[in-house]
Amino acid sequence: MLSMSAVDGPTLALGGGSTGGRPGYLRLLPGVLWGQILGSVGLWVLCVVLSFASLVGVGGVTWIYLPWSISGAWSLAAAVGWGTLVAALIAGAVRDGVRRRAADAPALLWTTIAVALAGYGSMALGSTAGARIALSVLLAPLTVRLLAFTADGRARPAPASPYLPRPRTLILLAVALAVPYSVTHPFAAQGSGVSGPGAGQGSDYRFAVGPGRPVSVDVGLSSARFAAHVTGVAPVGRTADVRTVAVAVTLDGASPASASTRLPSRVPAGSQPWISLSVALRRCPSAPATVTGVRLGYRMLGLELTQQVALEQPVELTCP
C-alpha cells in the first residue's frame, strides 16, 4: 500500500503548499497578480509622462514591454536595458505583494528574473495582446515559485558574489543603456494606412496589383524632443520584390496626399510627421511581398541615425 508521502512529492501544490515545501501556486497567485497590476499601472504612468515629455515614443500593443523594434546592436542593448527596468519595477511590486499575502519576501534578483521570464516569455508564446497578458498572469506565480523559493519553502537568497552588480548599480546600468537610445530613437507608429488599386481579397491591407503599380503606405509617427532631418525611408519586411517609387513627409496631421515635402525633410521638435511611402512590385513574387514596417534614416543632434518602426498592420502585395 502506497503512503501519501510517496505520491505527493511531484505535484504542483496548487493549494497552500505542503509543509516544508515551496508555497503553493494558488497561495502565490493573489500577491503576484496584485504586484503585476500595481507595477503595470506604475509603468504605464511613467511611460505616459515620458511620452508627453517627448522622451520616448509610445505605440503598438506591446509598447509597455518593448517600445522599439530590434534591428541592430544598439537597439538590442537598449531593449535589454528597458526590459531590465520593466521587470525590476514590476518585480518590486510583486515582491511586496507576495510578502504581504502569502510568504516571506523573495530576493529582488530572483523575482526580477521570474517576472522577466513570465512577461517576455508570454510575448514569444502569445499571438495576440490578450493571449500574452493571460499567459503572463498564469506564468508569473509559477516562475516566482520555482526561482524565488527553494525546495524547502525558504526564500532563495541572492548569490553573494563580487562579480554581480548590486541592484542600484544594475538599475543605473539599465538606465544608461536605455535612455540614450530612447532620446535619439523616439519615433513610434501612432497610426497607419494604405491606398492603392486592386484592394480586396478580404482585407484592406492586401493588394492584388501588377508590377509597377504603386501602393501608398502611410505611417504617423510620435513627436520627438529634438528636431530631426529625415534623409531616407525604406520598406521593411519581405521586400526583395518591392521597390520604392516615392517618399513624402507631412507634419502635424496633414493628409499625406497634400502639402507633401520631399526628402530630405526637416521635422521640427514636437511635431508629428506622417511618412507616405509609395511602393510597387518589381515582378510577380512567388509568395506575397509583405511590408511590415519602415526604416527611417535621419540626422538628430549631429548624429546620423536609423530607426525601424513597425506598421500597425502589415501590407501584402501580390499579382492578380
C-alpha positions as CSV (number, residue, x, y, z in Angstrom):
1,M,0.0,0.0,0.0
2,L,1.4,3.4,-1.0
3,S,1.8,6.0,1.6
4,M,0.8,9.6,1.0
5,S,4.4,10.8,1.1
6,A,5.2,8.6,-1.9
7,V,2.7,10.3,-4.2
8,D,2.6,14.0,-3.1
9,G,6.1,14.9,-4.0
10,P,5.9,15.6,-7.7
11,T,2.5,17.5,-7.5
12,L,2.3,21.2,-8.4
13,A,1.0,22.1,-5.0
14,L,-1.8,24.3,-6.3
15,G,-3.2,25.0,-2.9
16,G,-1.4,26.3,0.2
17,G,1.7,24.1,-0.4
18,S,2.8,21.3,1.8
19,T,4.8,21.8,5.0
20,G,8.4,22.2,4.2
21,G,7.8,22.8,0.5
22,R,7.6,25.7,-1.8
23,P,4.5,28.0,-1.4
24,G,1.6,26.7,-3.5
25,Y,0.6,28.2,-6.8
26,L,-2.7,29.4,-5.6
27,R,-1.2,30.8,-2.5
28,L,1.2,32.9,-4.5
29,L,-1.3,33.9,-7.2
30,P,-3.1,36.8,-5.4
31,G,0.1,38.5,-4.3
32,V,1.8,38.1,-7.7
33,L,-1.3,39.3,-9.6
34,W,-1.6,42.3,-7.3
35,G,2.0,43.2,-7.9
36,Q,1.6,42.8,-11.7
37,I,-1.3,45.1,-11.7
38,L,0.3,47.7,-9.5
39,G,3.6,47.6,-11.3
40,S,2.0,47.8,-14.7
41,V,-0.1,50.8,-13.7
42,G,3.0,52.5,-12.4
43,L,4.9,51.7,-15.6
44,W,2.1,53.0,-17.7
45,V,2.0,56.3,-15.8
46,L,5.8,56.6,-16.2
47,C,5.6,55.9,-19.9
48,V,2.8,58.4,-20.4
49,V,4.9,61.1,-18.6
50,L,7.9,60.3,-20.8
51,S,5.8,60.3,-23.9
52,F,4.3,63.8,-23.1
53,A,7.9,64.9,-22.5
54,S,8.7,63.6,-26.0
55,L,11.5,61.5,-24.5
56,V,10.1,58.1,-25.6
57,G,7.8,57.1,-28.4
58,V,4.7,55.1,-27.4
59,G,2.9,53.0,-29.9
60,G,1.7,49.5,-30.6
61,V,0.0,47.0,-28.2
62,T,3.3,45.8,-26.6
63,W,4.8,49.2,-26.0
64,I,4.9,48.7,-22.2
65,Y,7.2,45.7,-22.7
66,L,9.2,46.6,-25.7
67,P,8.8,50.1,-27.3
68,W,11.4,49.6,-30.1
69,S,11.9,47.2,-33.0
70,I,15.2,45.3,-32.5
71,S,17.3,46.0,-35.7
72,G,20.9,46.2,-34.5
73,A,23.3,46.1,-31.6
74,W,22.3,49.4,-30.2
75,S,18.6,48.7,-30.2
76,L,19.3,45.2,-28.7
77,A,21.3,46.8,-25.9
78,A,18.6,49.4,-25.3
79,A,15.9,46.7,-25.3
80,V,17.9,44.7,-22.6
81,G,18.2,47.8,-20.5
82,W,14.5,48.7,-21.0
83,G,13.5,45.1,-20.2
84,T,15.5,45.1,-17.0
85,L,13.8,48.4,-15.9
86,V,10.4,47.0,-16.7
87,A,11.0,43.7,-14.9
88,A,12.6,45.3,-11.9
89,L,9.7,47.8,-11.5
90,I,7.0,45.1,-11.7
91,A,9.2,42.7,-9.6
92,G,9.3,45.3,-6.7
93,A,5.5,45.3,-6.6
94,V,5.3,41.5,-7.0
95,R,7.8,41.0,-4.2
96,D,5.8,43.3,-1.8
97,G,2.5,41.6,-2.8
98,V,4.0,38.1,-2.1
99,R,5.3,39.2,1.3
100,R,2.0,40.8,2.3
101,R,-0.3,38.0,1.2
102,A,1.5,34.6,1.1
103,A,5.1,34.1,2.1
104,D,8.4,35.7,3.0
105,A,9.7,38.4,0.7
106,P,11.8,36.8,-2.0
107,A,15.0,38.3,-3.2
108,L,14.6,41.1,-5.8
109,L,17.1,39.5,-8.2
110,W,15.2,36.2,-8.4
111,T,11.8,38.0,-8.5
112,T,13.0,40.2,-11.4
113,I,14.2,37.2,-13.4
114,A,10.9,35.4,-12.7
115,V,8.9,38.4,-13.8
116,A,11.0,38.8,-17.0
117,L,10.6,35.1,-17.9
118,A,6.8,35.3,-17.5
119,G,6.4,38.7,-19.2
120,Y,8.8,38.4,-22.1
121,G,8.1,34.6,-22.4
122,S,4.4,35.4,-22.9
123,M,5.3,37.8,-25.7
124,A,7.2,35.0,-27.5
125,L,4.4,32.4,-26.9
126,G,1.3,34.5,-27.4
127,S,-0.1,35.6,-30.8
128,T,-2.4,38.4,-29.6
129,A,-2.2,41.0,-26.9
130,G,-4.9,39.2,-24.9
131,A,-3.1,35.9,-25.0
132,R,0.1,37.5,-23.9
133,I,-1.5,39.2,-20.9
134,A,-3.2,35.9,-19.9
135,L,0.0,33.9,-20.3
136,S,1.9,36.5,-18.2
137,V,-0.7,36.3,-15.4
138,L,-0.7,32.5,-15.4
139,L,3.1,32.0,-15.7
140,A,4.3,34.6,-13.2
141,P,3.2,32.7,-10.0
142,L,4.9,29.5,-11.4
143,T,8.2,31.2,-12.3
144,V,8.2,33.1,-8.9
145,R,7.5,29.8,-7.1
146,L,10.3,27.9,-8.9
147,L,13.0,30.6,-9.0
148,A,12.4,32.7,-5.9
149,F,11.9,29.9,-3.4
150,T,13.9,26.8,-2.5
151,A,12.5,23.3,-2.4
152,D,12.2,23.5,1.4
153,G,10.0,26.7,1.2
154,R,12.5,29.4,2.1
155,A,13.1,32.5,0.0
156,R,16.1,31.9,-2.2
157,P,18.9,34.3,-1.2
158,A,20.6,36.4,-3.8
159,P,24.0,35.0,-4.7
160,A,26.8,36.8,-2.9
161,S,29.5,37.4,-5.5
162,P,31.8,40.4,-6.1
163,Y,31.2,39.9,-9.8
164,L,27.5,40.5,-9.6
165,P,26.4,44.2,-9.6
166,R,24.3,45.5,-6.7
167,P,20.6,46.2,-7.6
168,R,21.2,50.0,-7.7
169,T,24.2,49.5,-9.9
170,L,22.2,47.3,-12.2
171,I,19.4,49.8,-12.4
172,L,21.8,52.6,-13.3
173,L,23.4,50.4,-15.9
174,A,20.0,49.7,-17.4
175,V,19.1,53.4,-17.5
176,A,22.5,54.1,-19.2
177,L,21.6,51.6,-21.9
178,A,18.0,52.6,-22.5
179,V,17.9,56.3,-22.1
180,P,20.4,57.4,-24.8
181,Y,18.7,55.2,-27.4
182,S,15.2,56.4,-26.3
183,V,16.2,60.0,-26.7
184,T,17.7,59.6,-30.1
185,H,15.3,57.0,-31.4
186,P,11.9,58.3,-30.2
187,F,9.7,57.5,-33.2
188,A,6.8,55.1,-32.8
189,A,3.8,54.3,-35.0
190,Q,0.8,56.5,-34.0
191,G,-1.5,55.3,-36.8
192,S,-1.0,53.9,-40.3
193,G,-3.0,53.5,-43.5
194,V,-2.8,52.4,-47.1
195,S,-4.3,53.3,-50.5
196,G,-3.9,51.9,-54.0
197,P,-5.6,49.9,-56.8
198,G,-6.7,46.4,-56.6
199,A,-7.6,46.3,-52.9
200,G,-9.7,43.3,-51.9
201,Q,-9.3,39.6,-51.1
202,G,-11.0,40.2,-47.7
203,S,-8.5,42.8,-46.4
204,D,-7.9,46.5,-46.9
205,Y,-4.2,45.8,-46.4
206,R,-3.9,43.1,-49.1
207,F,-3.4,44.4,-52.7
208,A,-3.6,42.4,-55.9
209,V,-1.6,44.7,-58.3
210,G,0.6,44.1,-61.3
211,P,4.3,45.1,-61.3
212,G,4.9,48.8,-61.4
213,R,1.5,49.8,-60.0
214,P,2.1,51.9,-56.8
215,V,0.6,51.4,-53.4
216,S,0.9,54.1,-50.8
217,V,1.8,53.0,-47.3
218,D,1.3,55.8,-44.7
219,V,2.5,55.8,-41.1
220,G,2.1,58.5,-38.5
221,L,5.0,58.9,-36.0
222,S,5.1,60.2,-32.5
223,S,6.8,63.5,-31.9
224,A,10.4,64.0,-30.8
225,R,12.0,66.3,-28.2
226,F,14.7,67.4,-30.7
227,A,14.5,68.4,-34.4
228,A,15.4,65.8,-37.0
229,H,16.1,65.8,-40.7
230,V,14.6,62.7,-42.4
231,T,17.1,61.7,-45.1
232,G,15.7,58.3,-46.2
233,V,12.8,55.9,-45.8
234,A,12.8,52.2,-46.9
235,P,10.3,49.4,-46.5
236,V,11.0,46.6,-44.1
237,G,9.7,43.0,-44.3
238,R,9.6,40.5,-47.2
239,T,10.6,43.2,-49.7
240,A,13.0,41.6,-52.1
241,D,10.4,42.1,-54.9
242,V,9.4,45.6,-53.8
243,R,10.9,48.9,-54.9
244,T,10.3,52.4,-53.5
245,V,8.6,54.7,-56.0
246,A,8.4,57.9,-53.9
247,V,8.6,59.2,-50.4
248,A,6.9,62.3,-48.9
249,V,6.7,63.8,-45.4
250,T,3.8,65.9,-43.9
251,L,3.6,67.4,-40.5
252,D,1.1,67.7,-37.7
253,G,-1.7,65.6,-39.0
254,A,-1.8,67.0,-42.6
255,S,-3.1,64.5,-45.2
256,P,-0.1,62.6,-46.8
257,A,-1.6,63.5,-50.1
258,S,-1.4,67.3,-49.5
259,A,1.4,69.7,-48.9
260,S,4.0,66.9,-49.0
261,T,7.7,67.6,-48.6
262,R,10.3,65.5,-50.4
263,L,13.4,64.2,-48.8
264,P,15.5,65.4,-47.1
265,S,12.8,66.9,-44.9
266,R,13.2,68.8,-41.6
267,V,10.9,67.6,-38.8
268,P,10.7,70.3,-36.1
269,A,10.9,69.4,-32.4
270,G,7.4,68.5,-31.1
271,S,5.8,68.0,-34.5
272,Q,4.1,64.7,-35.5
273,P,5.2,63.6,-39.0
274,W,3.4,61.4,-41.4
275,I,5.5,59.4,-43.8
276,S,4.0,58.5,-47.1
277,L,5.9,55.6,-48.8
278,S,4.9,54.7,-52.3
279,V,6.0,51.1,-53.2
280,A,5.5,48.8,-56.2
281,L,6.3,45.3,-57.2
282,R,9.4,44.7,-59.3
283,R,8.0,41.4,-60.5
284,C,5.3,39.0,-59.6
285,P,6.5,37.3,-56.4
286,S,6.2,33.5,-55.7
287,A,4.8,34.4,-52.3
288,P,3.1,37.7,-51.3
289,A,5.5,40.5,-50.6
290,T,4.9,42.0,-47.2
291,V,5.7,45.4,-45.8
292,T,5.8,45.2,-42.0
293,G,7.4,48.5,-41.2
294,V,9.7,51.3,-42.4
295,R,13.3,52.1,-41.7
296,L,13.9,55.8,-41.2
297,G,17.3,57.4,-41.8
298,Y,17.7,60.8,-40.1
299,R,20.0,63.3,-38.5
300,M,19.5,64.3,-34.9
301,L,21.9,66.1,-32.5
302,G,24.6,65.9,-35.2
303,L,24.3,62.1,-35.4
304,E,23.4,60.0,-38.5
305,L,20.8,57.5,-37.2
306,T,18.4,54.9,-38.3
307,Q,15.3,53.5,-36.6
308,Q,12.9,50.7,-37.6
309,V,9.2,51.4,-36.9
310,A,6.6,48.7,-37.2
311,L,3.3,49.3,-39.1
312,E,0.2,48.8,-37.1
313,Q,-1.0,46.4,-39.8
314,P,1.3,44.6,-42.3
315,V,0.7,45.3,-46.0
316,E,0.7,42.5,-48.6
317,L,1.3,42.9,-52.3
318,T,0.8,40.2,-54.8
319,C,-0.1,39.9,-58.5
320,P,-3.8,39.4,-59.6
